[in-house]
């Protein structure tokens, strides 16, 4: 999946099931990650960003498909810079 952190940022992403516990992405099945709505809470770091309720955490393949099938002509010209993160103090957080 595409996400900035090792854990789901629950201040931005809400899950249908409550619990408030941190969710390590690596240990969470895709179906559970897809239950998070990451478009309903505003990000205080980006005040002009629009909220789009119902936005799930995307997979890389979904991003590729979106760009390929987008009605926006320039979408197929988008170049991606993928950053894979690893924490040397917590190698168990990533593969």
C-alpha positions, -999 to 999 in steps of 0.1 A, spaced: 0 0 0 10 36 -3 13 54 30 38 78 45 44 61 78 49 26 92 17 29 112 -17 41 99 -19 78 108 -52 76 128 -54 114 132 -61 114 94 -74 79 87 -105 66 106 -115 29 107 -150 15 108 -140 -5 139 -131 15 169 -102 8 192 -77 36 190 -48 12 188 -19 19 165 -20 -2 133 13 -14 120 8 -16 82 31 -46 77 10 -67 102 -24 -57 89 -43 -76 62 -52 -55 31 -89 -59 37 -85 -42 71 -63 -14 57 -90 -8 31 -115 -2 59 -97 30 68 -112 62 55 -83 86 49 -102 114 34 -126 125 61 -103 144 84 -84 176 75 -46 175 77 -35 205 98 -2 206 79 -21 211 47 -50 235 54 -59 240 18 -62 203 11 -98 192 4 -113 164 24 -127 136 2 -146 112 25 -145 75 14 -108 77 4 -91 44 12 -54 37 15 -44 29 -21 -22 1 -33 6 8 -58 -13 -11 -85 -44 11 -79 -23 42 -84 -9 28 -117 -44 19 -128 -57 53 -119 -30 71 -138 -35 48 -168 -73 52 -169 -76 88 -159 -96 111 -182 -69 137 -176 -45 136 -206 -15 145 -186 -20 117 -161 -2 92 -183 28 115 -183 32 116 -146 66 104 -133 67 88 -99 95 89 -73 89 60 -50 107 61 -16 109 29 3 115 35 40 134 14 65 141 22 101 174 7 112 162 6 148 129 -12 139 136 -34 109 105 -54 118 83 -25 108 90 -31 71 100 -59 47 
